[in-house]
């Protein structure tokens, strides 16, 4: 089913938005430092026009704003979550303080990340087996009813994988 913030939705909460870039932690931080109480459309246009994210195309910058930043930090389940992270950015808090806050905001807005962390990674972290293979992540997605095409599932898996999203917040 189409989702207004981009990505196909499976069940009540999983979307394919993550395939567009996973955590994008540095980009989210840049946008939090830039964001203000001005209207979202004005800020989005200004960020793209100024090439705030230093992307090769305006389309890519607009896509990050539309599919990742705005659903997580502006219109997400924690409305205007950027205001929670901004004071940390303003005082240049160290990464070990900032990363958990950004992970929490991201996980609240992306239930697939929260569920994968809670149901798969935490259980795995207490065992000696810490390497995670593609088939294991794809298997976990299948148990959640994600009936995406093989290519979409693989793209989602790449960004769900420990080496991508989770390592960004480690």
N, C-alpha and C positions, 0 to 999 in steps of 0.2 A: 504494500500500500504506500502511495507517495506520502512524503512527510514535508510540511512547508519549510522546514529549516534545512532540507536537503537530505538525501539518503533514503533508502527504503527501510520501512519499519517492519520488524517481525514481532508478533505478539504485542503486548502493551508498551514495551520500552526499548527494544533493541533496534538500532539503526545501523546503516552501513556508512554513516558519516566518518567513522574512524579511518576508513580506507583512504581518506583524503589527506591524512597526515599525522595520525596518532596524537601524541601529546602536544607537539608544537610548543614546548615549554618556553623557549626564548621568544617566540612570536607572541605568545599570550602575555608574557611579562612586558614586552614593548607596548602592546596595546593597553594593558592596565595602566602603565605610566602615562600614556597619552590620553586616555578616556576621561570624560568629565560628565557633568550633569546636562550637557547640551543634548539636543535631540539626536537619537541614534542615527537617523539618515544623514544628518549633517556631519557627524563624526566619522561615519563609514566613508562618505565621499571624501572628506579631508584626509583621512588616513591613506586612502587609495591614491588620491591626487599627489600627496607628498611622498609617495612610495615609502611610507614609514617602515614597512617590512622588508624593504630592499629585495623585492622579488623581480624576476625577469619580466613578468607581464602584470598589467593591472588586473587582468582576469584572475590570476592566481591569488593576488592580494585580496581582491573582492571575495573570492571563494573561501579563503581562510576566515575572513570576517563573517560571512554568511553562514558557513557550515560549522565553524568551530568556535570562534570567540563569542559571537552574539548569543548562540544557544547555551553556551556554558557560563559566560560572565555577565551577560546583560539580561536576557529573557529566560534564563534557566530556572530550575526549581528554587534556587536561591537568587531571587530577583536582585539585580545590581550587585552581584557577587564581587565585581571588580572593586567595589568600595571596601570590601574586607581585606583584599590583597594590597590595595594602594598604599595604606600607611606603612606596610612593610617595605614596599618599594621606595617610598619617600625617605625612609631612614636607612636605606641600603642594607637591609637585614641580610645575614649570611644565608647561603643556599640551604643549610640544614634546617633553617626555620621556614624559609619561603617554600621549598619544595613540598612539604606535607600539606601546606595550605592549598597550593595549586592542585595537588593530587586530590584532596578532599572535594574541592569545587568541581574538578573534572569528573570524579567518580559519582558525585551527586547528579551531574547533568548527563552522564553516560553510564546508565545502569549496567551495560555489558562489562565495562571496566570494573565497576564495583563488584559485580557478581563473580567475574573471573578472578579477581584478587581474593575475595572472601572464600569462594568455593574451591578454587584450584591452587592458586599460588601460596596462600597461607598454609594449607595442608601440605603442600610440597616442601615448603621451607623448613618444616620440622623433621624431614627425612633426609637421608644421605643422598637421595636422588634429586638433584636440583636442576639438571639439564631438562629442558622442555623441547620436545620435537614438534614439528609441524602437524604430524598426524594426531598428536595428543590435543593440540589446540583445536584442530578441525573436529575431532571427536567431541570435545566439550561443546563447541558451537552446535553440533548436530543434536546433542542431548537437550539443547535449549530450543529446539524447533526452528533453527535458522535454515530455511530452505532456499538459500541463495544459490546462484549458479556456481560451478566450481571456480571460475575465475574471480568472482566477487568474494566468495568464501576465502580464497587464498589471499586476496588483497587485505581483507579484514584480518585474517590470521597474521599476516606480516606485521600489521600495526598493533595487534593484541599481544604479540609475542613478547616475552620478557626482555628481549634485546631492544625493543622499540619503546613502547609506552612505559613499561615499568622501569626500565633502566633510566629513562628521562627523569624519573622522580627519585631514583636511588641516591 
